[in-house]
Amino acid sequence: MFVQERDAEIAKLMLNYFQAVAERWPDAWGRRKPGIVLNRTTGYRALMRFFPLAVLSIGRDFVVPTAEFRVIFNKVKLEDADFTPENFKPGSTGQRQLFDWLTRDTGLDEHSLWKNISD
């Protein structure tokens, strides 16, 4: 999409994705308060790493409504209060921990999805 200069579609896709995050975890995403890492670098980077997996798992010409992303996030067994530095350490360690949690709970495996694309 980037190479084809489909910027508006990319923006819409990302908007839908983060809207689903906001709906699933409204306090952790929507409020800026100490001790919450979802809407900080740790959470954002983990979510951005998970983004292509979520999109590719749905696989419809990169048009994914918020509701379909929400179905994916509803599988994740984390609540707003779980997004703490104690659970997800600052830096790459916490980013990896959160990404691993997302992939484990959703069953989306980055290796199998990327393999399917390259085949």
C-alpha atoms as an extended CHARMM CRD file, in Angstrom:
* protein
*
       119  EXT
         1         1  MET       CA              0.0000000000        0.0000000000        0.0000000000  PROA      1               0.0000000000
         2         2  PHE       CA              2.8560000000        2.3700000000        0.8260000000  PROA      2               0.0000000000
         3         3  VAL       CA              4.6290000000        1.7100000000       -2.4720000000  PROA      3               0.0000000000
         4         4  GLN       CA              1.3490000000        2.2530000000       -4.3160000000  PROA      4               0.0000000000
         5         5  GLU       CA              0.9060000000        5.5950000000       -2.4890000000  PROA      5               0.0000000000
         6         6  ARG       CA             -2.4100000000        4.5410000000       -0.9410000000  PROA      6               0.0000000000
         7         7  ASP       CA             -1.8570000000        6.8530000000        2.0190000000  PROA      7               0.0000000000
         8         8  ALA       CA             -5.5310000000        7.5120000000        2.7400000000  PROA      8               0.0000000000
         9         9  GLU       CA             -6.2360000000        3.7770000000        2.9330000000  PROA      9               0.0000000000
        10        10  ILE       CA             -3.2540000000        3.2370000000        5.2290000000  PROA      10              0.0000000000
        11        11  ALA       CA             -4.4810000000        6.0280000000        7.4880000000  PROA      11              0.0000000000
        12        12  LYS       CA             -8.0000000000        4.5630000000        7.6090000000  PROA      12              0.0000000000
        13        13  LEU       CA             -6.6500000000        1.1020000000        8.3810000000  PROA      13              0.0000000000
        14        14  MET       CA             -4.5420000000        2.4320000000       11.2410000000  PROA      14              0.0000000000
        15        15  LEU       CA             -7.3980000000        4.5690000000       12.5190000000  PROA      15              0.0000000000
        16        16  ASN       CA             -9.6470000000        1.4880000000       12.6400000000  PROA      16              0.0000000000
        17        17  TYR       CA             -6.9340000000       -0.5120000000       14.3880000000  PROA      17              0.0000000000
        18        18  PHE       CA             -6.3140000000        2.0370000000       17.1230000000  PROA      18              0.0000000000
        19        19  GLN       CA            -10.0500000000        2.6790000000       17.4950000000  PROA      19              0.0000000000
        20        20  ALA       CA            -10.4040000000       -1.0290000000       18.3000000000  PROA      20              0.0000000000
        21        21  VAL       CA             -7.5920000000       -0.7100000000       20.8580000000  PROA      21              0.0000000000
        22        22  ALA       CA             -9.3940000000        2.2910000000       22.3990000000  PROA      22              0.0000000000
        23        23  GLU       CA            -12.6830000000        0.3820000000       22.5540000000  PROA      23              0.0000000000
        24        24  ARG       CA            -11.1080000000       -2.7350000000       24.0760000000  PROA      24              0.0000000000
        25        25  TRP       CA             -9.0060000000       -0.9030000000       26.6770000000  PROA      25              0.0000000000
        26        26  PRO       CA            -10.5720000000        2.5690000000       27.0650000000  PROA      26              0.0000000000
        27        27  ASP       CA             -8.8280000000        3.5000000000       30.3130000000  PROA      27              0.0000000000
        28        28  ALA       CA             -5.3860000000        2.1700000000       29.4250000000  PROA      28              0.0000000000
        29        29  TRP       CA             -5.4510000000        3.7450000000       25.9670000000  PROA      29              0.0000000000
        30        30  GLY       CA             -7.4700000000        6.8990000000       26.4940000000  PROA      30              0.0000000000
        31        31  ARG       CA             -6.1360000000        8.2280000000       29.7700000000  PROA      31              0.0000000000
        32        32  ARG       CA             -2.6800000000        9.4940000000       30.3640000000  PROA      32              0.0000000000
        33        33  LYS       CA             -1.8660000000        8.5490000000       33.9140000000  PROA      33              0.0000000000
        34        34  PRO       CA              1.2420000000        7.2860000000       35.6730000000  PROA      34              0.0000000000
        35        35  GLY       CA              1.7770000000        3.5470000000       35.6200000000  PROA      35              0.0000000000
        36        36  ILE       CA             -0.0760000000        2.7850000000       32.3840000000  PROA      36              0.0000000000
        37        37  VAL       CA              2.1120000000        1.6200000000       29.4830000000  PROA      37              0.0000000000
        38        38  LEU       CA             -0.3890000000        0.8480000000       26.6980000000  PROA      38              0.0000000000
        39        39  ASN       CA             -0.5250000000        4.4140000000       25.3610000000  PROA      39              0.0000000000
        40        40  ARG       CA              3.1770000000        4.9810000000       25.8880000000  PROA      40              0.0000000000
        41        41  THR       CA              6.1850000000        3.7990000000       23.8780000000  PROA      41              0.0000000000
        42        42  THR       CA              6.0640000000        0.2590000000       25.2620000000  PROA      42              0.0000000000
        43        43  GLY       CA              2.4500000000       -0.3040000000       24.2630000000  PROA      43              0.0000000000
        44        44  TYR       CA              2.5960000000        1.5980000000       21.0060000000  PROA      44              0.0000000000
        45        45  ARG       CA              5.6020000000       -0.3050000000       19.7010000000  PROA      45              0.0000000000
        46        46  ALA       CA              4.1080000000       -3.6690000000       20.6590000000  PROA      46              0.0000000000
        47        47  LEU       CA              0.8420000000       -2.7200000000       18.9650000000  PROA      47              0.0000000000
        48        48  MET       CA              2.6490000000       -1.5520000000       15.8310000000  PROA      48              0.0000000000
        49        49  ARG       CA              4.5570000000       -4.8200000000       15.6520000000  PROA      49              0.0000000000
        50        50  PHE       CA              1.2640000000       -6.7050000000       16.0500000000  PROA      50              0.0000000000
        51        51  PHE       CA             -0.5070000000       -4.5230000000       13.4560000000  PROA      51              0.0000000000
        52        52  PRO       CA              0.5630000000       -6.4270000000       10.3100000000  PROA      52              0.0000000000
        53        53  LEU       CA             -0.3450000000       -9.7420000000       11.9350000000  PROA      53              0.0000000000
        54        54  ALA       CA             -3.8350000000       -8.4900000000       12.6850000000  PROA      54              0.0000000000
        55        55  VAL       CA             -4.2770000000       -7.0950000000        9.1830000000  PROA      55              0.0000000000
        56        56  LEU       CA             -2.8940000000      -10.1550000000        7.4050000000  PROA      56              0.0000000000
        57        57  SER       CA             -4.9440000000      -12.5370000000        9.5330000000  PROA      57              0.0000000000
        58        58  ILE       CA             -8.1080000000      -10.9590000000        8.1580000000  PROA      58              0.0000000000
        59        59  GLY       CA             -6.6690000000      -10.7550000000        4.6630000000  PROA      59              0.0000000000
        60        60  ARG       CA             -9.2070000000       -8.7690000000        2.7140000000  PROA      60              0.0000000000
        61        61  ASP       CA             -7.3700000000       -6.3270000000        0.4850000000  PROA      61              0.0000000000
        62        62  PHE       CA             -6.2830000000       -4.3390000000        3.5190000000  PROA      62              0.0000000000
        63        63  VAL       CA             -9.7770000000       -3.0590000000        4.2340000000  PROA      63              0.0000000000
        64        64  VAL       CA            -10.4630000000       -3.9350000000        7.8530000000  PROA      64              0.0000000000
        65        65  PRO       CA            -13.3140000000       -2.3930000000        9.8330000000  PROA      65              0.0000000000
        66        66  THR       CA            -12.8160000000       -1.5490000000       13.4930000000  PROA      66              0.0000000000
        67        67  ALA       CA            -15.2080000000       -4.3440000000       14.4840000000  PROA      67              0.0000000000
        68        68  GLU       CA            -12.9440000000       -6.9860000000       12.9490000000  PROA      68              0.0000000000
        69        69  PHE       CA             -9.9090000000       -5.6870000000       14.8090000000  PROA      69              0.0000000000
        70        70  ARG       CA            -12.0520000000       -5.6630000000       17.9370000000  PROA      70              0.0000000000
        71        71  VAL       CA            -12.7880000000       -9.3850000000       17.5020000000  PROA      71              0.0000000000
        72        72  ILE       CA             -9.0360000000      -10.0030000000       17.5640000000  PROA      72              0.0000000000
        73        73  PHE       CA             -8.4510000000       -7.8310000000       20.6460000000  PROA      73              0.0000000000
        74        74  ASN       CA            -11.3600000000       -9.4100000000       22.5130000000  PROA      74              0.0000000000
        75        75  LYS       CA             -9.3270000000      -12.6330000000       22.6110000000  PROA      75              0.0000000000
        76        76  VAL       CA             -6.6110000000      -10.9250000000       24.6460000000  PROA      76              0.0000000000
        77        77  LYS       CA             -6.9350000000      -11.6890000000       28.3380000000  PROA      77              0.0000000000
        78        78  LEU       CA             -5.6040000000       -8.3430000000       29.5530000000  PROA      78              0.0000000000
        79        79  GLU       CA             -7.6530000000       -5.6820000000       31.2830000000  PROA      79              0.0000000000
        80        80  ASP       CA             -6.9450000000       -1.9560000000       31.5500000000  PROA      80              0.0000000000
        81        81  ALA       CA             -5.2730000000       -2.3290000000       34.9340000000  PROA      81              0.0000000000
        82        82  ASP       CA             -2.8260000000       -4.9480000000       33.6110000000  PROA      82              0.0000000000
        83        83  PHE       CA             -0.8550000000       -2.4830000000       31.4720000000  PROA      83              0.0000000000
        84        84  THR       CA              1.6310000000       -1.5650000000       34.1720000000  PROA      84              0.0000000000
        85        85  PRO       CA              5.4350000000       -1.3090000000       34.1940000000  PROA      85              0.0000000000
        86        86  GLU       CA              5.4550000000       -4.2130000000       36.6340000000  PROA      86              0.0000000000
        87        87  ASN       CA              3.8470000000       -6.4570000000       34.0000000000  PROA      87              0.0000000000
        88        88  PHE       CA              5.4990000000       -4.8960000000       30.9490000000  PROA      88              0.0000000000
        89        89  LYS       CA              8.9360000000       -3.5150000000       31.7070000000  PROA      89              0.0000000000
        90        90  PRO       CA             10.0120000000       -0.2550000000       30.0510000000  PROA      90              0.0000000000
        91        91  GLY       CA             11.9470000000       -0.6490000000       26.8270000000  PROA      91              0.0000000000
        92        92  SER       CA             12.2940000000       -3.5150000000       24.4170000000  PROA      92              0.0000000000
        93        93  THR       CA             11.7270000000       -6.1460000000       27.1110000000  PROA      93              0.0000000000
        94        94  GLY       CA              8.2250000000       -4.8950000000       27.8690000000  PROA      94              0.0000000000
        95        95  GLN       CA              7.4720000000       -4.3490000000       24.1980000000  PROA      95              0.0000000000
        96        96  ARG       CA              8.3800000000       -7.9720000000       23.5050000000  PROA      96              0.0000000000
        97        97  GLN       CA              6.3950000000       -9.1910000000       26.5300000000  PROA      97              0.0000000000
        98        98  LEU       CA              3.2710000000       -7.3890000000       25.3480000000  PROA      98              0.0000000000
        99        99  PHE       CA              3.7240000000       -8.5040000000       21.7400000000  PROA      99              0.0000000000
       100       100  ASP       CA              4.1600000000      -12.0990000000       22.9100000000  PROA      100             0.0000000000
       101       101  TRP       CA              1.0130000000      -11.8040000000       25.0140000000  PROA      101             0.0000000000
       102       102  LEU       CA             -0.9730000000      -10.4810000000       22.0470000000  PROA      102             0.0000000000
       103       103  THR       CA              0.2140000000      -13.2570000000       19.7530000000  PROA      103             0.0000000000
       104       104  ARG       CA             -0.3240000000      -15.9810000000       22.3480000000  PROA      104             0.0000000000
       105       105  ASP       CA             -3.8740000000      -14.9570000000       23.2560000000  PROA      105             0.0000000000
       106       106  THR       CA             -4.9620000000      -14.3450000000       19.6700000000  PROA      106             0.0000000000
       107       107  GLY       CA             -3.1870000000      -17.3280000000       18.1760000000  PROA      107             0.0000000000
       108       108  LEU       CA             -1.5950000000      -15.1460000000       15.5120000000  PROA      108             0.0000000000
       109       109  ASP       CA              1.8670000000      -16.4340000000       14.7850000000  PROA      109             0.0000000000
       110       110  GLU       CA              4.1380000000      -14.0590000000       12.9310000000  PROA      110             0.0000000000
       111       111  HSD       CA              6.2410000000      -16.8150000000       11.3880000000  PROA      111             0.0000000000
       112       112  SER       CA              3.3220000000      -18.6650000000        9.8250000000  PROA      112             0.0000000000
       113       113  LEU       CA              1.6510000000      -15.4670000000        8.5710000000  PROA      113             0.0000000000
       114       114  TRP       CA              4.8550000000      -14.1730000000        6.9660000000  PROA      114             0.0000000000
       115       115  LYS       CA              5.5280000000      -17.6270000000        5.5020000000  PROA      115             0.0000000000
       116       116  ASN       CA              2.0820000000      -17.6450000000        3.8800000000  PROA      116             0.0000000000
       117       117  ILE       CA              2.8260000000      -14.3080000000        2.2280000000  PROA      117             0.0000000000
       118       118  SER       CA              6.1700000000      -15.4010000000        0.8200000000  PROA      118             0.0000000000
       119       119  ASP       CA              4.7710000000      -18.6690000000       -0.5970000000  PROA      119             0.0000000000
